[in-house]
């Protein structure tokens, strides 16, 4: 069943002017030294949307807008301990995973989720490859990602190359997207948000497949090279909405709109795929 198609102009991203903070999000992901993606983008996103962000860093990367020169994983025991500390003290309303890199780290994360977080919503961004082309998940980790995380997620947010790896379905059109989203939904995941940016069509389409229906999010493509971290940002924005008690569709709509505003307001930094403006919802301090 098809739901109504969402047009981005119907939803505005509003500044949080009262200083309130709602929704505790635990991000389990890698660090981007350039600040455009990974943990850095996640923290900025959650904060910009009025949530509180804790982190469990899985991997350190040395990167800029053009390349990644070094990847150094954190020990699985340290990843687990970071998660436990957040769960023990501050508490968590939603968890989002990003770059996990190895099977050992995935197993460690999944063990904590099984032990401590069975009833906490989980957003899984199945990060496989960077925009620069660098692999961000070891080949032997794919099975662990599918079995231990994707199958227990509340929603997954793959892009088209990731969807092709996960399903074996070639995705070259909007119809292919809808078919691939349905295949991933049959894995047992309650919701799949398949991102269509790699199609390069004039109209950008993302497909949300849930137990209730298929919903399309469509808008004119924004022509910009400053799109580094859009996937991390979108998934973290969705996680923030869920942590704040929003229904999934509403969380996706707000996240989608936030990312588009952040691209339009991008500062233009770097000589490659530049960062977004995650502070697009924030007023300068002199205006307070």
MARGU-669477 format. One line per 5 residues: number of its first residue (from 1); their letters; for each residue x, y, z of N, C-alpha, C, O. Coordinates in steps of 0.02 Angstrom, whole numbers, plus 50000, padded with zeros to 5 digits. Atoms other than C-alpha are relative to their C-alpha. Layout:
N
NUM = A = X:Y:Z:X:Y:Z:X:Y:Z:X:Y:Z ~ ...
//
This chain:
288
1 = XXXXX = 50042:49941:50000:50000:50000:50000:50044:50062:50000:50093:50066:50037 ~ 49963:49938:50003:50064:50173:49955:49969:50051:50048:49909:50060:50049 ~ 50022:49943:49962:50054:50315:50080:50006:50062:49956:50030:50058:49900 ~ 49992:49938:50038:50046:50496:50024:50074:50016:49994:50114:49998:50037 ~ 49931:49980:50011:50207:50565:49952:50013:50066:50036:49972:50111:50035
6 = XXXXX = 49983:49942:49960:50295:50693:50061:50039:50050:49958:50088:50032:49927 ~ 49965:49946:50033:50347:50860:49986:50036:50041:50052:50006:50061:50102 ~ 49959:49967:49950:50487:50947:50077:49974:50069:50020:49987:50091:50076 ~ 50023:49933:49984:50402:51118:50068:49945:50001:50052:49929:50055:50077 ~ 50054:50002:49953:50265:51060:50184:50025:50001:50072:49985:50009:50118
11 = XXXXX = 49974:50006:49933:50380:51047:50334:50059:50047:50010:50107:50045:49971 ~ 49946:49953:49986:50490:51182:50408:50041:49977:50059:50014:49950:50107 ~ 49957:50012:49943:50639:51158:50521:50000:50063:50042:50018:50116:50019 ~ 50006:49942:49956:50612:51272:50670:50058:50002:50049:50081:49951:50074 ~ 49949:49992:49949:50744:51343:50784:49972:49985:50068:49913:49998:50082
16 = XXXXX = 50020:50012:49931:50737:51288:50965:50024:50061:50040:50082:50065:50059 ~ 49981:49937:49971:50735:51459:51046:49993:50001:50076:50017:50047:50109 ~ 50010:49999:49928:50686:51410:51224:50056:49964:50037:50054:49961:50099 ~ 49944:50032:49967:50846:51314:51258:49984:49932:50030:50024:49903:50066 ~ 50020:50064:49971:50751:51155:51302:50039:49943:49968:50061:49949:49910
21 = XXXXX = 49965:50059:50025:50833:50985:51281:49959:49939:50017:49940:49928:50074 ~ 50041:50059:49990:50736:50824:51256:50025:49944:49956:50040:49955:49897 ~ 49980:50058:50039:50786:50650:51201:50074:49985:50006:50116:50025:49985 ~ 49930:50021:49990:50947:50557:51248:50018:49948:49947:49988:49895:49944 ~ 49980:50043:50055:51034:50479:51098:50071:49976:50011:50116:50016:50025
26 = XXXXX = 49933:50030:49997:51182:50360:51107:50022:49984:49929:49990:49943:49895 ~ 49973:50012:50066:51285:50363:50948:50060:49953:50006:50107:49966:50044 ~ 49945:50048:50002:51399:50213:50914:50029:50002:49930:50000:49973:49883 ~ 49975:49988:50067:51509:50261:50768:50072:50023:50002:50102:50030:50055 ~ 49931:49980:50007:51678:50316:50703:50009:50075:50002:49962:50113:49991
31 = XXXXX = 49982:49929:49998:51766:50483:50721:50026:50023:49932:50067:49989:49902 ~ 49977:49968:50062:51792:50596:50569:50039:50062:50020:50011:50111:50043 ~ 49958:49944:49977:51939:50712:50603:49983:50065:49963:49996:50119:49989 ~ 50020:49941:50037:51872:50831:50470:49935:50031:50024:49918:50087:50005 ~ 50059:49973:49969:51711:50852:50567:49936:49997:49958:49883:50017:49983
36 = XXXXX = 50059:49998:50043:51592:50827:50421:49953:49941:50008:49893:49947:49996 ~ 50040:50061:49994:51532:50650:50455:50015:49967:50067:50046:49998:50111 ~ 49985:50038:49941:51540:50517:50589:49975:50031:50064:49926:50069:50064 ~ 50020:49976:49934:51529:50557:50775:49991:50075:50001:49945:50101:50033 ~ 50003:49927:49998:51562:50741:50745:49934:50025:49969:49902:50069:49998
41 = XXXXX = 50064:49981:50031:51413:50758:50626:49941:49979:50044:49892:50015:50049 ~ 50053:50026:49959:51307:50652:50741:49986:50045:50060:49928:50062:50074 ~ 50008:49958:49941:51338:50758:50896:49968:50067:49981:49923:50091:50015 ~ 50027:49935:50021:51304:50919:50802:49926:49994:49981:49886:50037:49996 ~ 50069:50010:50022:51144:50849:50727:49952:49993:50059:49901:50028:50062
46 = XXXXX = 50043:50011:49942:51070:50787:50890:49991:50064:50039:49935:50081:50060 ~ 50003:49938:49963:51112:50950:50976:49958:50052:49963:49917:50086:49994 ~ 50038:49951:50039:51042:51057:50834:49925:49988:50002:49886:50034:49994 ~ 50072:50017:49998:50876:50964:50848:49974:49994:50071:49919:49969:50082 ~ 50025:49995:49932:50864:50988:51035:50009:49939:50043:49978:49936:50097
51 = XXXXX = 49989:50060:49961:50925:50819:51096:50066:50002:50038:50105:50049:50031 ~ 49937:50008:49963:51065:50761:51210:50036:49940:49970:50006:49887:49959 ~ 49963:50052:50035:51203:50656:51131:50057:49973:50042:50101:50010:50065 ~ 49942:50036:49972:51318:50527:51211:50030:49958:49945:49997:49944:49895 ~ 49966:50035:50054:51445:50429:51110:50039:49940:50024:50062:49937:50081
56 = XXXXX = 49953:50055:49993:51537:50266:51096:50039:49998:49935:50013:49976:49883 ~ 49959:49994:50061:51679:50291:50972:50030:49932:49983:50061:49900:50025 ~ 49978:50066:50023:51720:50136:50870:50066:50000:49963:50104:49952:49966 ~ 49942:49996:50045:51856:50195:50752:50024:50073:49999:49983:50119:50000 ~ 49971:49934:50013:51974:50343:50734:50021:50002:49927:50053:49955:49902
61 = XXXXX = 49977:49992:50069:52001:50407:50558:50036:50066:49992:50019:50116:50025 ~ 49967:49939:50021:52120:50535:50487:49976:50015:49930:49993:49980:49883 ~ 50030:49986:50065:52025:50617:50345:49985:50074:49992:49982:50112:50041 ~ 50023:49933:50016:51978:50778:50258:49944:49993:49949:49914:49939:49944 ~ 50054:50003:50048:51853:50819:50121:50018:49961:49937:49974:49947:49896
66 = XXXXX = 49978:50034:50061:51957:50728:49990:50021:49927:50009:50015:49888:49962 ~ 49974:50068:49992:52027:50569:50066:50003:49980:50073:50000:50021:50118 ~ 49987:50029:49935:52049:50454:50215:50070:49969:49998:50083:49927:49955 ~ 49931:50024:50002:52232:50420:50256:50014:49945:50051:50061:49907:50043 ~ 49986:50050:49949:52220:50311:50411:49936:49983:50038:49896:50027:50053
71 = XXXXX = 50056:50024:49960:52090:50205:50504:50029:49959:50057:50068:49912:50046 ~ 49975:50035:49942:52126:50146:50680:49942:49981:50046:49914:50024:50079 ~ 50058:50021:49960:51992:50042:50769:50014:50004:50075:50070:49995:50097 ~ 49999:50002:49927:51954:50058:50954:49988:49927:50021:49955:49890:49985 ~ 50009:50069:49978:51960:49895:51053:49926:49987:50014:49891:50030:50039
76 = XXXXX = 50070:50017:49986:51791:49805:51064:49982:50010:50074:49927:50032:50089 ~ 50013:49992:49929:51806:49807:51255:49988:50074:50017:49945:50089:50058 ~ 50008:49928:49987:51824:49997:51254:49934:50025:49971:49901:50067:50001 ~ 50065:49981:50029:51674:50016:51137:49944:49980:50048:49899:50019:50062 ~ 50051:50024:49954:51570:49910:51255:49997:50043:50063:49943:50061:50087
81 = XXXXX = 49999:49962:49939:51626:50008:51407:49970:50070:49991:49934:50094:50035 ~ 50031:49935:50014:51579:50174:51327:49924:49995:49999:49890:50039:50027 ~ 50072:50009:50003:51405:50108:51293:49971:49990:50070:49920:50019:50087 ~ 50024:50014:49933:51384:50041:51470:49999:50063:50043:49952:50073:50082 ~ 49997:49940:49960:51436:50207:51547:49941:50046:49986:49912:50075:50032
86 = XXXXX = 50057:49958:50018:51303:50303:51452:49934:49969:50024:49891:50004:50051 ~ 50061:50034:49979:51169:50173:51489:49992:50000:50076:49937:50006:50101 ~ 50002:50004:49927:51215:50164:51674:49980:50065:50033:49945:50066:50083 ~ 50007:49936:49965:51211:50349:51714:49947:50045:49968:49894:50056:49997 ~ 50044:49951:50031:51129:50470:51594:49936:49968:49972:49883:49998:49975
91 = XXXXX = 50057:50034:50030:51015:50344:51510:49995:50014:49926:50025:50061:49900 ~ 50004:49997:50074:50967:50320:51328:49928:49989:49978:49895:49943:50001 ~ 50067:50006:50028:50805:50346:51232:50001:49972:49929:49950:49946:49905 ~ 49992:50030:50067:50871:50292:51060:50074:49991:49988:50115:50029:50012 ~ 49931:50015:50018:51031:50216:50992:50007:50001:49924:49964:49976:49888
96 = XXXXX = 49985:50000:50072:51107:50247:50821:50070:49973:49989:50117:49995:50022 ~ 49934:50025:50018:51250:50148:50746:50020:50025:49930:49978:50031:49886 ~ 49973:49979:50064:51362:50207:50605:50057:49955:49980:50048:49895:49973 ~ 49942:50040:50020:51537:50150:50557:50022:49954:50057:50038:49977:50112 ~ 49981:50050:49950:51577:49989:50651:50063:49962:49981:50096:49935:50025
101 = XXXXX = 49935:50021:50029:51720:49927:50541:50014:49926:50002:50032:49897:49951 ~ 49978:50070:49996:51749:49750:50605:49947:49956:50032:49903:49981:50067 ~ 50046:50048:49970:51656:49593:50656:50005:50001:50076:49955:49994:50110 ~ 49991:50000:49928:51731:49602:50830:49964:50059:50033:49933:50051:50085 ~ 50035:49942:49973:51664:49777:50859:49925:49991:49995:49888:50007:50042
106 = XXXXX = 50071:50013:50008:51494:49729:50790:49975:49952:50053:49922:49963:50083 ~ 50020:50049:49949:51485:49579:50906:49998:50033:50069:49953:50019:50108 ~ 49999:49967:49935:51533:49687:51055:49941:50047:50008:49909:50048:50061 ~ 50058:49955:49998:51401:49817:51013:49935:49961:50008:49893:49978:50049 ~ 50061:50041:49998:51268:49684:50984:49991:49968:50068:49934:49962:50092
111 = XXXXX = 50005:50031:49934:51308:49600:51150:49972:50050:50051:49930:50033:50092 ~ 50027:49949:49955:51277:49763:51243:49927:50014:49986:49887:50020:50032 ~ 50069:49989:50018:51117:49792:51147:49955:49944:50026:49901:49956:50053 ~ 50040:50057:49977:51055:49617:51188:49993:50000:50076:49941:49981:50103 ~ 50000:50001:49927:51100:49636:51371:49963:50058:50031:49929:50051:50082
116 = XXXXX = 50023:49939:49966:51047:49814:51405:49947:50040:49962:49916:50084:49992 ~ 50038:49952:50039:50945:49889:51264:49948:49967:49954:49934:49993:49900 ~ 50049:50034:50043:50816:49767:51196:49938:50042:49986:49907:50034:49934 ~ 50061:49961:50008:50676:49893:51220:50014:50072:49977:49968:50113:49975 ~ 49982:49933:50022:50770:50047:51158:50001:50001:49923:50033:49958:49893
121 = XXXXX = 49999:49996:50073:50739:50100:50976:50072:50003:49973:50115:50035:50003 ~ 49933:50004:50030:50889:50064:50863:49997:50021:49927:49961:49991:49887 ~ 49992:49978:50070:50932:50158:50703:50067:49975:49976:50119:49992:50004 ~ 49938:50028:50027:51061:50065:50599:50014:50031:49932:49977:50021:49884 ~ 49975:49974:50063:51154:50161:50465:50056:49952:49978:50111:49955:50006
126 = XXXXX = 49951:50052:50019:51247:50018:50375:50058:50028:49960:50062:50018:49899 ~ 49945:49965:50033:51404:50117:50335:50049:49950:49970:50079:49911:50007 ~ 49956:50046:50034:51505:50022:50205:50059:50034:49966:50115:50010:49969 ~ 49949:49967:50040:51602:50146:50097:49994:50076:50009:49938:50102:50010 ~ 50000:49927:49996:51652:50330:50116:49988:50030:49931:49997:49997:49880
131 = XXXXX = 50009:49965:50063:51612:50460:49983:50064:50001:49959:50062:50005:49898 ~ 49936:50000:50034:51798:50457:49942:50017:49932:49970:50066:49926:49934 ~ 49990:50067:50027:51784:50271:49900:50035:49952:50047:50042:49893:50031 ~ 49966:50043:49951:51874:50204:50054:49950:49953:50033:49896:49974:50054 ~ 50044:50049:49967:51799:50044:50125:50000:50014:50075:50052:50024:50106
136 = XXXXX = 50007:49986:49929:51732:50072:50301:49974:49940:50039:49960:49945:50099 ~ 50019:50062:49967:51681:49892:50340:50040:49943:49970:50042:49934:49909 ~ 49961:50057:50024:51793:49740:50329:49954:49948:49968:49896:49940:49988 ~ 50041:50048:50037:51732:49605:50210:49971:49946:50045:49914:49925:50035 ~ 50024:50054:49957:51718:49475:50347:49950:50023:50053:49928:49983:50094
141 = XXXXX = 50046:49974:49950:51605:49589:50450:49928:50004:49975:49883:50017:50015 ~ 50067:49992:50029:51456:49590:50332:49949:49954:50032:49893:49975:50046 ~ 50048:50048:49972:51375:49433:50402:49981:50020:50071:49923:50014:50090 ~ 50015:49978:49932:51390:49497:50580:49954:50061:49999:49908:50066:50040 ~ 50043:49941:50005:51313:49663:50528:49928:49981:49986:49881:50007:50017
146 = XXXXX = 50067:50022:50018:51164:49575:50449:49967:49963:50058:49909:49977:50075 ~ 50030:50044:49951:51136:49446:50585:49991:50031:50069:49941:50019:50102 ~ 50001:49976:49931:51175:49543:50743:49969:50069:50008:49944:50086:50061 ~ 50026:49931:49992:51120:49722:50705:49940:50015:49956:49889:50039:49980 ~ 50055:49982:50045:51011:49741:50551:49936:49964:50020:49882:49994:50016
151 = XXXXX = 50061:50039:49983:50891:49605:50608:49967:50024:50065:49909:50007:50077 ~ 50031:49976:49939:50862:49691:50775:49986:50076:49997:49963:50104:50047 ~ 50010:49927:50007:50851:49871:50708:49926:50018:49998:49884:49979:49977 ~ 50067:49971:50008:50695:49978:50721:49993:50027:49929:49939:50022:49899 ~ 49998:49974:50068:50743:50061:50556:50072:49998:49976:50118:50012:50014
156 = XXXXX = 49934:49996:50031:50891:50047:50437:49998:50053:49946:49946:50066:49916 ~ 49999:49943:50046:50949:50188:50323:50054:49992:49947:50099:50034:49942 ~ 49948:50010:50050:51053:50117:50179:49994:50048:49940:49939:50071:49924 ~ 50002:49967:50065:51102:50213:50023:49996:49946:49947:49993:49887:49963 ~ 50010:50049:50054:51090:50130:49853:50056:49948:49996:50041:49889:49991
161 = XXXXX = 49947:50052:50001:51263:50046:49849:49995:49952:50059:50006:49892:50051 ~ 50008:50043:49941:51233:49981:50025:49942:49952:49991:49945:49894:50010 ~ 50058:50043:50012:51062:49916:49975:50016:49945:49951:49993:49888:49959 ~ 49981:50051:50048:51136:49825:49826:50041:49945:50033:50032:49886:50017 ~ 49960:50050:49965:51262:49738:49939:49956:49958:50046:49963:49897:50049
166 = XXXXX = 50042:50035:49951:51129:49693:50068:49950:49953:49966:49932:49902:49994 ~ 50054:50038:50032:51001:49627:49942:50021:49961:49939:49988:49911:49921 ~ 49983:50030:50064:51093:49578:49784:49959:50025:49943:49963:49999:49887 ~ 50043:49971:50050:50967:49684:49689:50035:50060:49969:50058:50104:50005 ~ 49972:49942:50035:51034:49805:49557:49949:50057:50003:49891:50047:49987
171 = XXXXX = 50046:49943:49991:50960:49978:49590:50021:50056:49954:50070:50091:49966 ~ 49984:49948:50049:50958:50095:49441:49940:50045:49985:49944:50088:49941 ~ 50059:49960:50012:50784:50172:49451:49959:50003:50064:49972:49969:50113 ~ 50044:49994:49942:50647:50224:49572:49963:49935:50011:49953:49915:50069 ~ 50034:50064:49992:50556:50061:49538:50046:49948:50032:50024:49909:50074
176 = XXXXX = 49952:50044:49968:50714:49966:49582:50007:50015:50074:50013:49970:50115 ~ 49996:49980:49930:50724:50065:49743:49942:49970:50041:49952:49944:50095 ~ 50058:50026:49964:50549:50015:49793:50004:49925:50008:49984:49898:50060 ~ 49993:50073:49996:50586:49833:49754:50053:49982:50052:50043:49936:50092 ~ 49947:50014:49953:50749:49836:49853:49978:50014:50072:49995:49977:50118
181 = XXXXX = 50025:49983:49932:50664:49920:50002:49955:49944:50025:49957:49926:50084 ~ 50044:50055:49979:50534:49782:50004:50040:49937:50017:50023:49901:50064 ~ 49958:50058:49985:50669:49648:49997:50031:50007:50069:50031:49960:50108 ~ 49969:49989:49934:50758:49725:50147:49948:49995:50056:49963:49972:50111 ~ 50054:50004:49950:50592:49738:50239:49984:49927:50016:49966:49911:50072
186 = XXXXX = 50014:50071:49988:50570:49550:50217:50053:49968:50046:50044:49912:50070 ~ 49950:50026:49953:50729:49527:50321:49973:49995:50071:49999:49959:50113 ~ 50028:49997:49933:50619:49563:50471:50010:50067:50033:49993:50076:50092 ~ 49991:49932:49974:50664:49747:50493:49933:50037:49996:49902:50037:49942 ~ 50064:49965:50001:50509:49849:50542:49996:50056:49949:49942:50070:49921
191 = XXXXX = 50002:49943:50046:50560:49996:50432:50067:50007:49965:50120:49995:49994 ~ 49940:49988:50042:50683:50033:50291:49992:50068:49968:49942:50082:49934 ~ 49998:49938:50037:50727:50207:50232:50057:49995:49950:50116:49998:49968 ~ 49951:50008:50053:50816:50185:50065:50012:50068:49967:49965:50098:49940 ~ 49983:49933:50024:50907:50343:50011:50020:49997:49926:50061:49955:49906
196 = XXXXX = 49992:50004:50072:50907:50381:49825:50048:50049:49969:50046:50060:49909 ~ 49956:49948:50026:51043:50512:49808:50046:49977:49944:50065:50017:49902 ~ 49953:50025:50051:51154:50400:49701:49969:49992:49931:50005:49978:49883 ~ 50031:50006:50066:51026:50394:49559:50015:50058:49954:50014:50051:49893 ~ 49985:49939:50038:51071:50572:49505:49942:50024:49957:49953:50058:49907
201 = XXXXX = 50058:49974:50034:50893:50605:49446:49988:50073:50021:50012:50095:50073 ~ 50016:49930:49983:50828:50785:49442:49958:50004:50063:49963:50051:50102 ~ 50040:50004:49940:50703:50734:49575:50030:49947:50046:50036:49889:50027 ~ 49972:50046:49951:50780:50656:49730:49942:49963:50034:49894:49993:50057 ~ 50051:50042:49969:50677:50511:49799:50031:49955:50053:50080:49920:50039
206 = XXXXX = 49985:50049:49948:50695:50418:49964:49937:49959:50012:49882:49985:50008 ~ 50057:50045:49991:50584:50268:49999:49999:49975:50072:50048:49947:50097 ~ 50010:50026:49933:50517:50228:50172:49951:49941:49996:49892:49950:49981 ~ 50041:50061:50000:50453:50049:50182:49988:49978:50072:50035:49965:50109 ~ 50017:50021:49932:50360:50002:50341:49949:49944:49997:49929:49922:49943
211 = XXXXX = 50051:50052:49997:50237:49871:50399:49933:50025:49973:49891:49985:49952 ~ 50064:49971:50020:50096:49991:50353:49996:50016:49925:49945:50005:49894 ~ 50004:49977:50070:50143:50056:50181:50068:50020:49975:50118:50014:50010 ~ 49941:49971:50031:50271:50127:50062:49989:50075:49992:49938:50096:49965 ~ 50006:49927:50005:50301:50314:50074:50060:50029:49964:50117:50009:49976
216 = XXXXX = 49946:49969:50039:50402:50421:49954:50012:50071:50025:49965:50109:50038 ~ 49980:49932:49983:50498:50577:50003:50035:50027:49938:50088:50001:49918 ~ 49974:49976:50064:50531:50680:49847:50009:50076:50000:49969:50113:50030 ~ 49987:49929:50007:50606:50850:49807:50051:50010:49945:50086:49962:49926 ~ 49949:49986:50050:50714:50935:49677:50069:49990:50030:50082:50008:50087
221 = XXXXX = 49931:50012:49978:50896:50885:49690:50035:50067:50012:50028:50114:49972 ~ 49958:49943:49986:51011:51013:49769:50069:49986:49969:50103:49939:49989 ~ 49935:50010:50032:51165:51030:49658:50055:50029:50045:50063:50090:50049 ~ 49947:49978:49954:51309:51037:49781:50050:49944:50010:50031:49885:50012 ~ 49950:50050:49982:51473:50949:49815:50009:49996:50075:50047:49954:50100
226 = XXXXX = 49993:49998:49927:51454:50990:49999:49947:49956:50033:49899:49979:50063 ~ 50048:50050:49975:51364:50831:50049:50033:49947:50043:50005:49894:50055 ~ 49964:50048:49957:51493:50745:50159:49962:49992:50066:49948:50041:50101 ~ 50033:50012:49937:51405:50663:50305:49924:50003:49998:49892:50003:50051 ~ 50073:49996:50003:51227:50673:50240:49967:49937:50029:49915:49942:50061
231 = XXXXX = 50029:50061:49974:51194:50490:50283:50003:49997:50075:49953:49979:50108 ~ 49993:49998:49927:51262:50506:50460:49950:50049:50029:49916:50035:50079 ~ 50043:49947:49976:51164:50666:50483:49927:49979:49999:49890:49989:50047 ~ 50070:50021:50006:51000:50595:50421:49982:49948:50052:49931:49953:50085 ~ 50015:50053:49952:51010:50439:50529:49999:50026:50071:49957:50006:50111
236 = XXXXX = 49999:49972:49933:51056:50539:50684:49940:50046:50012:49914:50049:50068 ~ 50060:49959:49994:50915:50661:50651:49938:49957:50012:49895:49976:50052 ~ 50056:50047:49988:50793:50515:50641:50003:49974:50071:49952:49971:50106 ~ 49992:50026:49932:50863:50443:50802:49979:50053:50052:49949:50036:50103 ~ 50020:49946:49954:50838:50612:50887:49925:50005:50004:49897:50012:50059
241 = XXXXX = 50073:49997:50000:50657:50617:50834:49969:49943:50039:49923:49953:50078 ~ 50026:50058:49963:50626:50441:50899:50013:50008:50075:49970:49991:50115 ~ 49984:49990:49929:50714:50485:51063:49953:50051:50032:49940:50049:50092 ~ 50045:49948:49976:50597:50634:51078:49926:49979:49998:49882:50019:50013 ~ 50068:50026:49999:50443:50524:51059:49961:50009:49936:49901:49998:49935
246 = XXXXX = 50034:49991:50063:50403:50563:50878:49985:49933:49968:50021:49884:49977 ~ 50013:50057:50041:50321:50435:50766:50053:49997:49944:50080:50048:49925 ~ 49946:50007:50049:50441:50364:50636:49992:50045:49940:50039:50078:49920 ~ 50009:49959:50060:50364:50452:50487:50015:50073:50014:50046:50107:49973 ~ 49987:49931:49983:50369:50619:50576:50074:50012:50012:50101:50064:49993
251 = XXXXX = 49928:49994:49989:50549:50589:50631:50037:50002:49933:50085:50040:49925 ~ 49968:50001:50066:50597:50548:50451:49987:50066:49963:50033:50094:49932 ~ 50015:49937:50034:50507:50702:50382:50043:50057:50026:50072:50095:49988 ~ 49960:49945:49972:50594:50819:50503:50074:49990:49983:50108:50039:49966 ~ 49930:50014:50016:50763:50734:50474:50015:50018:49928:50066:50049:49912
256 = XXXXX = 49991:49987:50072:50742:50746:50286:50005:50075:49987:50047:50098:49950 ~ 50001:49927:50009:50701:50931:50296:50063:50032:50030:50091:50078:50001 ~ 49939:49974:49967:50845:50965:50416:50061:49991:49955:50101:50037:49947 ~ 49942:50013:50043:50972:50884:50299:49999:50047:49939:50051:50073:49920 ~ 50005:49956:50059:50909:50985:50150:50019:50071:50019:50056:50104:49982
261 = XXXXX = 49982:49933:49978:50922:51148:50248:50075:50004:50013:50107:50054:49997 ~ 49929:50000:49983:51097:51099:50308:50043:50000:49937:50097:50030:49937 ~ 49964:49999:50064:51154:51066:50128:49997:50070:49969:50048:50097:49947 ~ 50008:49934:50030:51084:51231:50067:50041:50053:50036:50063:50102:50005 ~ 49962:49951:49961:51174:51323:50207:50073:49980:50009:50109:50010:50049
266 = XXXXX = 49932:50025:49993:51339:51228:50185:50051:50057:49994:50043:50101:49952 ~ 49952:49945:49999:51490:51340:50222:50049:50001:49942:50084:50051:49931 ~ 49956:50001:50058:51587:51285:50068:50072:49983:50017:50118:50001:49979 ~ 49932:50017:49979:51738:51218:50162:50028:49940:49962:49991:49894:49945 ~ 49965:50057:50027:51866:51101:50085:50001:49998:49924:49960:50029:49891
271 = XXXXX = 49993:50006:50072:51922:51054:49911:49966:49940:49970:49968:49930:49909 ~ 50035:50060:50024:51822:50892:49900:49927:50003:50018:49893:50053:50007 ~ 50070:50002:49977:51654:50837:49969:49997:50034:50068:50015:50006:50119 ~ 49999:49959:49940:51628:50974:50096:49945:49985:50049:49897:49949:50033 ~ 50049:50013:49948:51529:50973:50259:49937:50041:49992:49935:50090:49956
276 = XXXXX = 50062:49963:49995:51352:51029:50291:50006:50054:50053:50056:50059:50088 ~ 50005:49953:49944:51301:51171:50405:49950:49971:50050:49890:49983:50046 ~ 50044:50032:49951:51234:51072:50552:49968:50050:50047:49919:50034:50081 ~ 50027:49949:49955:51202:51234:50646:49945:50042:49967:49930:50097:49989 ~ 50050:49962:50037:51068:51288:50523:49939:50016:50043:49903:50064:50029
281 = XXXXX = 50057:49987:49955:50939:51279:50664:50018:50046:50058:49975:50063:50098 ~ 49975:49965:49941:51045:51380:50786:50009:50074:49986:50038:50093:49934 ~ 49989:49929:50006:51041:51568:50811:50069:50019:50027:50092:49989:50075 ~ 49937:49974:49971:51206:51662:50836:49988:50026:50070:49934:50052:50085 ~ 50008:49982:49930:51236:51699:51019:49982:50074:50009:49947:50092:50057
286 = XXX = 50015:49928:49993:51227:51888:50990:49926:50016:49990:49904:50071:50007 ~ 50071:49988:50010:51043:51869:50944:49958:49983:50062:49899:49998:50063 ~ 50038:50019:49941:50994:51803:51115:49993:50060:50047:49962:50054:50100
//
